[in-house]
Amino acid sequence: MQNSMLDNQSTKKAGAQNDSLLDGGGVQGNGLLDPEPAPPGPQPLNAAKAASAVSYYVTNAARYPQDVIDQLRGKVSGVPATGPADTALVQAIAAYQQSNKLDVDGKAGPGTLTHMFGSDIRAKAATETDPSKEGDPRGKLSALHPLMQTKAQALLANAKAKGLSVWVVDGLRTIAEQDALYAKGRTAPGSKVTNVKGGGSYHNYGVAIDVVFTGPQPWGEQHDWKALGQAGVEAGLEWGGNWTSFIDRPHFQIAGLSTALLRSWHAAGGMQNVWAKVSEGGGVANAGGGTAAPAPAANFNVTRAVNYNRGRGYTKEQWKKIQEIIGSEPDGLPGQETARSIFAWQQSKNLQADGCLGPGTFAEMQKEGLT
């Protein structure tokens, strides 16, 4: 998930381990299944925590569809049998957690769900939403760029041939949705879940997906992530598990793009222009918005560029300024995304394009305020 949840977003889990971004409620008690629902009583959560819990279900609606919410309602007391996640429901879930010696946060994560139902019913619901859409039960692929759809379908076919049972958990995430995620823990209730603002994730442009395994612990270490990554690479996709500065194993995207390039296309003509440019080239193109160029030149080696840039000795603040100039996410870390953005920026300035911040590129950036 480039996009990189804390981790991006991507939502996201460094090295596919941070399931805590989506799941709360670890088991602390004896794990007895299906105890009696907690009786009505004092509200365990203050207003801020209750609002955070409601936001949790809204943000993760793909994992908490209405049927799952209704099943939760059936396990607690004092709430209607159906309806969206609301304050009454999260307080009732928190009361259930409290009475059964679980973490009290109102968020029905794997521990709470297993205590209630004997399993994490979210994974079951996801795979049963539409059995005809094997690997894509939520229909995420239909909202992607056609090139990404084709490559994603090839990934799923490759994964099946390797004996892997996987499904697409995330696809297109609008810029507004990304901004809403970014606001959490900053200007909106809840904890921080991403460092990426709207427009800074490949998901915002329909050119990326996140793929996880079916069954319990979809992001668990027990799964064969290397084989899944190979399935994506064989489909012609870039795999987040091969990144060095931020490993995101569920994440796959069209190769050869950069968020700086995508943002420039979006600024020039919205999503229609982005998709047209991707269709023209399917890879790195003219960052100035002109005719798309073919995939990166042979002299663009992203690993070499990252190693070169990291050895330049620039401060984190300098890298933030560089990233602002090239249109990359200003995190102060000269990783692969920064190298790709430098490559695209060099192309737009008719410089030698290799993704390396050498003397010539640095001099050109000085004209734009780099010191």
Buried (B, 14 or more C-beta within 10 A) or exposed (E): BBBBBBBBBBBBBBBBEBBEBBBBBEBBEEEEEEBEBBEEEEBBBEEEBBBBBBBBBEBBEBBBBEEBBBBBBEBBBBBEEEEEBBBBBBBBBBBBBBBBEBBBBBBBBBBBBBBBBEBBBBBBBBBEBEEEBBBBBBEBBEEBBEBBBBBBBBBBBBBBEBEBEBBBBBBBBBBEBBBBBBBBBEEBBBEBBBBBBBBBBBBBBBBBBBBBBBBBBBBBEEBBBEBBBBBBBBBBBBBBBBBEBBBBBBBBBBBBBBBBBBBBBBEEEEBEBBBEBBEEBBBBBBBBBEEBBEEBBEEBBBEBBBBBBBEBEBEEEBBBBBBBBBBBBBBBBBBBBBBBBBBBBBBBBEBEBBBBBBEEBEEBBEEEEBE
